[in-house]
Amino acid sequence: MAGGIGGARFLRGLLAHLDRVQPRAEVTVIGNTADDIVLHGLHISPDLDTVMYTLGGGVNAEQGWGRAGETRAVQDELAAYLGPEWFALGDRDIATHLIRTRLLGEGATLSEATAALCERWQPGVRLLPMSDDPVQTHVTIADPTAPDGVRTVHFQEYWVRLHAPEALAVIPVGAEKAAPAPGVLEAIAAAEVIVLPPSNPVVSIGTILAVPGIREALERAEAPVVGLSPIVGGAPVRGMADRMLTAIGVPTSAAAVGLHYGARAAGGLLDGWLVDTVDAAALPELEQAGIRGRAVPLLMRDVELTAAMAAAALDLAAEINAR
């Protein structure tokens, strides 16, 4: 289950590890779609595209999202008509959004459109949206100019335009009416290992889990569920996970996020949880809660270090299976 940059980079390491030890392994990625937004009539799926571009070799490696070798001619022309835009759209990236929007307009589901786009990129995984139904993450923030002192904005506006001010609430709008996309529940039921990568636990993994049926499928899955902490030394590796965690009342620590997911033995989701070596002191608390823990380096500085993280996650899953 993956969000955007963190999930995509972890997957790159996972595939590098599997190429060496189990080259015929099949990996299914359930991607977050609650960051999706429509701009200029185009349906944009940032997390799905980041996974697709990263694994397909087309991502801008320096920023972790968008296309390599990107240009901004269309963006510049839009600015000439409308003024500066807060959401950057590169020319190459726009082609992806045009194809997706056209397919959806012709009656394709988001799953079908995603599969068609992956035909070009060949990411080496089966990439499934969490749902074909519309779900949007909205964030409530303080606004002294609003009648009640607060306003609620789309997550992309919160993150990209407003630069992540203090969040008062996080709302997965439409999630309660959504259904898992075709293949999602079947993939969970058939899995040998289920991994929660170091993606944002609130607006990436959390929104996937908000789709009815997905959390329940994890709870009853036969495979071990192992997660990797996105929090290292009391701070997010990147992004705004700390602000999102605060909004839902969870401390920003590796142990707190693991306990937020909870132990499957106690009605939660996790069998195992990897923390960084700097957070090794959290292991006894996790073990006491019923979550098998292990401390390993969790900073994804390059593919080899990330492959070692993935290997540790699979080793922990095998240890849990053996027990």
N, C-alpha and C positions, 0 to 999 in steps of 0.2 A: 504494500500500500504506500503510495508515494505522492508527495507534493511536487514542487518544481525543482529548484536548484539542488537542495540537499538530497532529495530522493534520486535525482538524475545522476549526481556524482557518485552516490553510493552504488547505484546500479552499474555504473561503469566499472567500479572495482569488483563488484560481485561477478559480473560477466568475465572479467579478466581472471579471477580465481577459478571459476567454473571451467573456463577454457583449458585450464591446466589439469584439473582433477576430475572433471565430469563433463566433457565437451558436448555430450548429447542431452544435457539437462535442459528442461523446458522451464522458462520463467514467465509468469504472468504478472503484469503490473496493473494494479487497480489505481487509476489516477484521479486526483482531486479535480472536480470541475466547478466548484463553487467560486473560484476566482474568475470564471468566464464572464465576459462583458461584451456588449455590442456597442461598437463605436463606428460612426460613419457608415452604418448599415452592415458592418462586417462582424461576424461572430468570431471572437477571439478566445482561444482556450490556452492561456499562458502555461499552465502546468503540463498539460498534455504535450504541447509543442516543445517545451524545454526538455522533457524526457526524450521525445522523438529526435530533436536536433542533436542532443548530447550523444545519444547512443548511435545515431546515424552519421556522426562525424561532421555536422554542419553548424554546431553552436559556436557563438562567440566565446571562446574559452576564457578570456580575460574577465568578462562580466558575468559569465555563467548562464546567460539567457540571450535570446535573439540570435540572428544569423551572423556567421563569420563573413567578412568582406562586405558588410552592409553599407548601403547608401541611403540618403534621406531626401531624394528629389521630390517624392510625393508629399512627404511631411512638410517640406519647405513651401510647396505650392499651397497646401492646406493652410499653413500659417499666413500666407499672403492674402488669402480670402477671409480667414476666420480669426487671425491672431495666433499667438503662441499656443501650442497644444501641450497639455500636461502628460499625455500618454504617448510615448514615442512609438511610431510605426515605421520600420524600415521597409525599403522597396521589396527586398526579397521576402521578408516576412509577410507583407501584404499579399503576395501571391498565394501563400498558404491560406490566409484568411478568406481570400476570394474563392478559392476552391471549396473550402469548408462551407462557406455561406451559400454557394451555388448548389452544392449537394444537399444541404438542409432544405433549401428552397424547392428543390425537386422532389422532396419527400423522404430523403434518406434520414435515418436516425443519426445521432451523434456517434454511436458505436460504428455504424457503417461508414460515416465520413472519416472517422479516425483510422479505420482499417484501410480505406482508400489512400489516405495520405501516407500511411506507413508503407504502402507498396513502393513508394519512391525511396523512402529513407532506410528501409530494412533495419530496424533498430535491434534485431536479435532477440526481441521479447514480444509477447502478445500484449499489446497495450489496450486496456479496456477503460473507458470512462466509468466512474462510479455509478452514474445513472444517465439515462437518455433524457430524463426529465429536468427542467430548469431548477437549479438550486443556486442561490447567491449568498455569499457571506456579506453581511452588513455589520458595521461597527458603529456603536453609539459613542459620541464624544461631547464634551462640553462646548456650548456655543452661547455666549452671553447675549447675542443678538436674537436668538430664538425665543418665542413666547415662554417656553418652559425651561429655558436655559440649556437645552441639549438638542442635538440633531443626530440623525442616523444616516450614514453614507455607505456607498458600496465599498467593499474592501480595497479595490484598486484606487479609488479616490483617497481613501484613508492612508494607504501606503505610499502611493506614487505622488499624488498631488499635495497631500497635507503632511507627508513625511512622518507618519506614525505618532501623532500626539497621544496623550493619555487616553486609554480606552475604558469606557464605562461598562460596556456590554458587547458581546459578540453573538450575532443572531444568524443561524443558517436558514435563511428565508426559503420556504418551499420544500425544505428537506422532509418535513412530516408527510407530504403528499407524494414524494418521489418513490420510485421503485429501483432496486438495483438493476444495472444494465444487464442484458443477456450475457451469460457466462460468468458473471461475478460470483454468485453463490456457488455455482458448480466448481469454479476454480478453488474457492476456499475449502469446499468439502473434499476435493480430490488432492489437495496439496500434501506434500511430504514435510514441508517446512513453511511456516508463514513468518515473514519478517516485516517489522515496522521500522523503516529506516530513520535516520535522524532528520526527519521532516518536522515542521511546526506541529506540535501536538494539539493545537486548538484549531487553526484555520486550514490545516492540510489533513492530517490524520483525523482530527476531530470532526471535520465536516463529512468525511467519508463514513465515519461511524454513525453520523446522524441520519443517514439514509436507512429507513426501516428495513430490518432483515440482515444488514451487514454485521452489526455488533453481535446479534444473536447467532449468526453463522460462525463467527470467531469463537464465541463461547462454547459451541458444541463441536468445533472442528477436532478431528482426531490428531492432526499435526500439532507439534509444539509451536507456540507463538513466542518469538524472541524479538525484542526491540533494542534499539540503540539510542542512547540519550542524545538529544540535540543541545543539551545544556552541559557545558564544561566549566568547572570552577566557578559555578554560580552565575554564568552569563551565557546567552545563546552564542553558538558558533558564528552565526550570521542572522540578519533579519531582526524581527521584532517579537520573537517568541516571549520575551520577558513581559512586554506590555500586554500581550494576549493572555498569558497565564495570570497576571495580576487581575485582569478583567473578570476571570472566572474563579478567582480566589485561590489559586494554586501558587505556592512559592516557586521562585526561579532557582531550582536545584535539581540535580540529576535524580536524587532520591524521591523528591516530591512528584516529579513527572512520572516516574515508575509507579509510585503509589497511586497517582491519579488514574493511570490505566488499571491498576489493581491486579491482584493475583487471580488466575483462573480458578484456583482451588477455593477461593473465597468469593466467587461470582464476578471477578474482573476478567481481564483479557490476557495477561502475561503469564507465561511460564518462566521466561528468562529475560534479563535486562542487563545490557552492557553499559558500564559507565567508564569514563576516562580514568586513567591512573591517578589523576589529581583528586578524584572523588572516591577513591577506594574505601575511605572511612564510611561511606554510605552502605556498603555491602551487608553488614550485620542487620541493619534496619530492614533492608529488602528481604533478606533471608527470613527474618522473623515474621514478615508479612506473607511469606509463602512464595516469594519470587526468587528463583535461582539467579545469583548475580555473578558477574565477572568484571574485573577492571583491566582494560587494555587501552592503548592510545586511540583516541577517536577523532583526531584532527585529520581531515581529508586533504592533505597538502599535495598529494600526487596519487596516481593510479595504484602504485605498489602499496602505499600505506593504506589506501582504501580497500584494496584486495585483502590485506591482512585483517582489517576490520571485518570484512565479509566472512573470511575464513573462521575468525573467532566466533561470529554469530552462528555459523553452521556447526562448529565444534560444540558450542553450548547446546544447540538443539539436539545434537546426537547424544550428548551427555544426559539431557533430560529424557530423551527417548529410552536410553538404556536403563534409567531408573524407573 
